Amino acid sequence: MAIAGSGMVGMSTALWAQRRGLRAVICDANAAGTGTTYGPACAIATYACVPINSPSVVTSLPSLLFSKDSPLTVNYWHAIRNWRWMASFLLNCRSSRVDGITKELAALLDHADEGLDPLIADAGAEDLLVREDCLYVWSTRAGFEGAAQANALRRAMGVAMDELGPEEVRALEPALKMPIHRGLRFRGTRFVLHPQKLVERMQHRFQQDGGVTIPAAVRSVEPNGQGVTVRLGNGSTVTAGHVVVAAGAHSKSIKGAGVEALPLGVERGYNVTYADHRSKLSRPVGWAEAGFYATPMELGLRIAGTVELDDLGRPPNPDRLAYLRRRATEMFGQLDGPSQEWLGHRPTMPDALPVIGPSTVSDRIIHAFGHQHVGLTLGGLTGRMVADLLTGRTPTPDNARLTARRFKSF
Ligand SMILES: Cc1cc2nc3c(=O)[nH]c(=O)nc-3n(C[C@H](O)[C@H](O)[C@H](O)COP(=O)(O)OP(=O)(O)OC[C@H]3O[C@@H](n4cnc5c(N)ncnc54)[C@H](O)[C@@H]3O)c2cc1C
C-alpha cells in the first residue's frame, strides 16, 4: 500500500498497516510531522467532542466577517468564493446537527487512546507524553453561561470533568493573570511535549520495520483492476494495492482520488511560542473567550489556537499573530519573545467529522483526512481504522457514517 502524507494521520496509518502485516510506502515531499501536525496545542483532547459548529456562530457571523479582534474570523471574499462550504457549515450549526456531530465525535474520541497508545509504545515515545489534567477557563460569567449547552453535551457524553472556582484554578496554575470566573478540569488527559518528534520517532520505527519513505508529493492516482498507479511529483510512479489519502488540508491536490468533489475546507490556526516561559504552566490551559490554549511544551510556552476561515495558500495574517501575542500578555503578563510564530491548516469538513473510508471513485483509494481540531488525538485511531479496512476487519468504531458517501448531494 502507498500513503500520501506523513503527518500524524499518515504516519499512524503506516504503523498500524505494519502491525496488521501490510507493507507500506509513504510519499511526502516534506519531512514527517512538519505540516499541521507541527504546531498544535498538543492536547490529547479526548474530551473535545463538541465541534466549533454551534447556533451562536450563526448569530455572530455578521460581526465575525469584519472583526479583527475575535478568536474566530472570516475573510469575506473567501466566504463568498466558498459559499457552498459556508452554507453547509452553517446548516451544521443547528442544535439538532450539533448533537449528532457530538455523538459521532465522542464515539471516536472514546477509542482514541486504543489507537494511539500502541504506537507510542512501538515508537518508544512515552517520554514525549505528560499525563496531567487539561484545564479550560472562562474569564466571564457571560462566557461560561454561553457555554452551558456545550458543557451539558460534554457531560451527557460521559466526559470526566470537574467544575472549578477561580481560587481552585489559580491554585493549580498560579501564573494565570487574566480574570477567572470558572474552570473545567478534564480528568485523566495527556499532552504531547513535541508532536513533530513524536511523528519522527514513529517514522523511525516504521523504517526499522522495513517501511519506505519517498520524498515526493503524490500528484495523481489511477486505480485499475489490480491496484493503483500512484504518480509522484518527482516524475516516478509507485504501484500499490491500495493508496491512502492522508495529506490533511492538501488532500484535494491529489488528482483522481475523489477528494476534489468533497467539501474539504481549511480552518487556519496560529501559534506563537515563547522559548523561555515553559515553566509558567504545568498543563495545557484553554482560555475559552480568547479561543486558544497555552501549553508548556518542549519548545517553550506555546499559545495555539484561533480559527481563521481564509484560503489555504494565503500568507500568515499579521493581525492574527498580533492578537495571540496581545492575549498571551493578558494571560501571563509581559513575556519575552516570542521565539517562533506559525500558521497551520486544520483540514475541516463542514460537519466537523473526518472522512475515513473508501473513495467513491474506487475501493482501492482510502480517505483519511478532515480531523479539524483533534487530528493529533485521533490520528492513531484513524490509522487503526484504515488498517482494519484494508485487512477485511470491521473497524471500531464503525466508519460507515464517516465515508465520502455522506456528501453525495454536495
Ligand atoms: C493551532 C492549532 C492547534 C491545534 N491543537 C490541537 C490539539 O491540541 N489536539 C489535537 O488533537 N489536534 C490539534 N490540532 C489539529 C491537528 O493539528 C490536525 O488535525 C492534525 O495535525 C492533522 O494531521 P494530518 O496528518 O491530517 O495533516 P498534516 O499534519 O498537515 O500532514 C499532512 C501531510 O501531507 C503532506 N502532503 C501535502 N500534499 C501532499 C501530496 N500531494 N502528496 C503527499 N503528501 C502531501 C504534507 O506535506 C504533510 O506532511 C490543532 C491544529 C491547529 C492549527
The ligand as a Gaussian input file, in Angstrom:
#p B3LYP/6-31G(d) Opt

LIG

0 1
 C       -3.479000      25.994000      16.094000
 C       -3.853000      24.528000      16.107000
 C       -3.999000      23.864000      17.322000
 C       -4.327000      22.512000      17.333000
 N       -4.392000      21.842000      18.539000
 C       -4.677000      20.518000      18.580000
 C       -4.668000      19.811000      19.801000
 O       -4.366000      20.347000      20.865000
 N       -5.008000      18.485000      19.789000
 C       -5.326000      17.845000      18.623000
 O       -5.645000      16.652000      18.672000
 N       -5.295000      18.477000      17.423000
 C       -4.974000      19.800000      17.370000
 N       -4.947000      20.462000      16.178000
 C       -5.343000      19.753000      14.958000
 C       -4.224000      18.873000      14.412000
 O       -3.008000      19.583000      14.416000
 C       -4.565000      18.423000      12.981000
 O       -5.871000      17.893000      12.931000
 C       -3.591000      17.324000      12.535000
 O       -2.263000      17.760000      12.692000
 C       -3.848000      16.935000      11.086000
 O       -2.921000      15.923000      10.776000
 P       -2.776000      15.383000       9.287000
 O       -1.811000      14.275000       9.312000
 O       -4.137000      15.133000       8.739000
 O       -2.230000      16.651000       8.460000
 P       -0.733000      17.261000       8.362000
 O       -0.016000      17.214000       9.653000
 O       -0.905000      18.599000       7.722000
 O        0.012000      16.273000       7.379000
 C       -0.302000      16.231000       6.006000
 C        0.962000      15.872000       5.269000
 O        0.614000      15.696000       3.890000
 C        1.660000      16.206000       3.105000
 N        1.143000      16.457000       1.758000
 C        0.505000      17.552000       1.279000
 N        0.190000      17.375000      -0.014000
 C        0.626000      16.128000      -0.342000
 C        0.605000      15.371000      -1.535000
 N        0.042000      15.842000      -2.657000
 N        1.167000      14.131000      -1.536000
 C        1.741000      13.628000      -0.413000
 N        1.772000      14.314000       0.758000
 C        1.226000      15.548000       0.770000
 C        2.156000      17.429000       3.860000
 O        3.498000      17.740000       3.481000
 C        2.033000      16.954000       5.305000
 O        3.249000      16.393000       5.756000
 C       -4.585000      21.815000      16.121000
 C       -4.427000      22.488000      14.901000
 C       -4.043000      23.818000      14.887000
 C       -3.848000      24.520000      13.568000

